[in-house]
Amino acid sequence: SSGINAEYGGTRSDGLVCGTNVDAETAELFCNAAGYRYLVHHDVAANYSSSSKLSCDRLKDQELSVIVDDVYCNTTDLRDCHFLASKDGECDVDMALVVSCTNNETKQWELTNVTLAYNQVGSHDEWDQVRNNRHG
């Protein structure tokens, strides 16, 4: 899980980052802050299966909870990102950000949301998407 040390009104607190709506560029900044160069994968804890993931019992034992929500980064430095303090119950540990990082420079490709289509020559618009069992 991605942890963060945040300061609110002079009080330092350690905790987790809410993973909801965190984009890949922001997740990679967390990797960089942890000493890694590249992001491999990011998700919320509920969707991530790994033996290295912190269990709920371990989180309770360490008294960790989600303390940061709505992380937005338009920068290359995590310290310059904008975020809000998480309100109790708004984002639980199942929605905490989990990142997988590496220093391996081998390029990794992942195809997502791919659609293969057969188009005959001619013009197509949004109204003729399906014709004769073919998508165009």
HELIX and SHEET records of a PDB file:
HELIX    1   1 ALA A   24  ALA A   33  1                                  10    
HELIX    2   2 ALA A   45  ASN A   47  5                                   3    
HELIX    3   3 CYS A   56  ASP A   61  1                                   6    
HELIX    4   4 LEU A   78  ASP A   80  5                                   3    
HELIX    5   5 VAL A   93  MET A   95  5                                   3    
HELIX    6   6 GLU A  126  ASP A  128  5                                   3    
SHEET    1   A 4 GLY A   3  TYR A   8  0                                        
SHEET    2   A 4 THR A  11  VAL A  17 -1                                        
SHEET    3   A 4 VAL A  66  TYR A  72  1                                        
SHEET    4   A 4 HIS A  82  ALA A  85 -1                                        
SHEET    1   B 2 TYR A  38  VAL A  44  0                                        
SHEET    2   B 2 LEU A  97  THR A 102 -1                                        
SHEET    1   C 2 VAL A 130  ARG A 131  0                                        
SHEET    2   C 2 ARG A 134  HIS A 135 -1                                        
END                                                                             
